Amino acid sequence: TQKSHYNTASIALNNSNYLSAAEQFLKAGDYKDASTMVLECYYLYGKNQMELNYVTEGLEYLSKCRGYKDTDEIIQSYYYEKAVDAFEKLIASFSQETLFTRDVDEAHKDAIEKLTLCESYKDSDNLITIANNLHTAWSEMTLLAVFFCFFN
C-alpha cells in the first residue's frame, strides 16, 4: 500500500539511504507529502555526492530537483567556478610566449561554453561579453598582423 511504501521510505531516509527512500516515496504516489520527499531525497543525495567530489552524479540528482531549496544555487555555483577558471585560462592564453590562434580559440570556446552553463549567475553575462570582445580583438589583431606582413 501507499502507506507502507511511505513508511519504508521514511526509514530509508532516516538511515541516509536516499535513493532507496526516493524509490519508495515514488511508489507511495500521492500519499501525504511523498512527491516532495522524493525531491528531498534527490537533493540530499546530490549534495552528498558533490561533497564527496562525485560531481557528475551529484549534478545529475540535483538536476532532478531544480527549483527545490538551494539546488539551483549549488548547480550554478559549481558551473560558475569552472567558468571563471576557463575565463582565466583565456586571459592567460594571451600572455603565452608562443601564442597560437588555435590556443586562443579553444580557450575562448571553453570559457563561453562554461559561462553559458551559469545561466546569468553572478557576473557571467559580463564575462561572456568580455570574452567575446577579447576574442574579436585577438582575431582583428591577427588579421592586421598577417596583412602587415604580407604587404611589407
N, C-alpha and C positions, 0 to 999 in steps of 0.2 A: 504494500500500500504506500501511498504518498507519505503518510506519517512515518512509517518505518524507514523509508529512504531518507527522510529529513533527519530523523534521529541518528541513523547510521552516519550520515554526512556530518552532523554536529560533533559526533565522537571523533571522526577522522580529522576534522578541522582542529579540534582541541589537541590532537596529537601531531599537529603540523603536517598531516598527510593531505596537502592542499589539492592535488589532482584527484585523489580518490574521493575527497569530500565534494569537489566540483561535480564529479560524475554522479554521485548520489543526490546532490541537490538538483541536478538536471532531471534525474528520474523522479524527484519529488514534484516536478511540474509546477503548478500554481499554488502549492501548499505554502501557507504563511509567506515568508519573505525569501523563498528558495531561489528565485531568479536574482535577487540582489546578493544572496550568499554565493552564488556561482561567480559573480563579479569579484566579490571579496576574496574568494579562493584564488582566482586568476591573478588578482592584484598582489596578494601575499606571496604566491609562488613566483611571480615575475620579479618582485622586489628582492626576494631571497636569491634568485638566480643572478640578478645584477650584482648583489653584494658578494656573491661567490665568484664573480667575474665570468659567469656563463652568459655573456651578453646576448648572443643570438637567441637563446631560449628565453631569457628574461624579456627581451623586447617582443618576442612572439606572444608571450602570455599577457604582457602589459598592453599590447595592441588589441587583444581580445576584450579589453575592458576600458577602451578610450572614453574619456569623459567621467570616469569614476575616480573619486578622490583626487589625488595629485598625479594621476597616471600620465596625463599629457605633459605636465611639467617635468617628470622624470625622463620621459622619452625625448622631449625637445632639448632638455639639458644635456643628455648624452650626445645627441647629434650635434648640438652647438659646440661642445668641447672638441669633437672631432673636426668640425668645420673650421674652428679657429686654428687648430693645428694645420689644417690644409691651407688656410689663408696665409699663415706664417711661412709655410714652405713656398708658396707663390712669391711672397716678398723676398725670401731668401734666394729664390731662383734667379732674381735679377742681379744679385751680387756675386754670383759664381764667376771665377776667373775664366773658365771655358763655358761660355753661355751659348746654348743651342736653342733655337726656336722650339724644337720638339720638347725640351725640358720646360720651357715657359708654358707652352700649350697644354702639356699634361698637368702641370701644377694648376693652371687656370681651370681646366676641366674638372679636376678633383675638387678644388675649392668650391666651384659653382654647384656641383652635384651635392656636396655635403651641406653647403649653406641653404640650398633649396629644401633639404630634408628638415631644416629647423622650423619651417612654416612661420616665418616672421617673428621668431623668438629673439628677444633682446634686440641687438643691432644687426641681425643677419641680413636684413634688406639693404642696409647701408653698406655692409661688407660686400654684398653682391655687386652693387653699383661700383664700388671702388675696384673690386677685382676685374670687372668688365672694362672699366676705364684704364686700368693698368695694362690689361691685355691689348686694348686698342692702341694705346700709346706705344707699347712694345712693337706691335705689328707695323705701325706707321714709321717708327724709327728704323726698323729693319728694312722696310721698303726704301726709305730715303738713303740708307747706307748702301744698299745694292745699286740704286740709281746713281749715287755719287761715285761709287767705284766703277761702274760701267762707263760713265762719261768722262772719267779722269784717267 
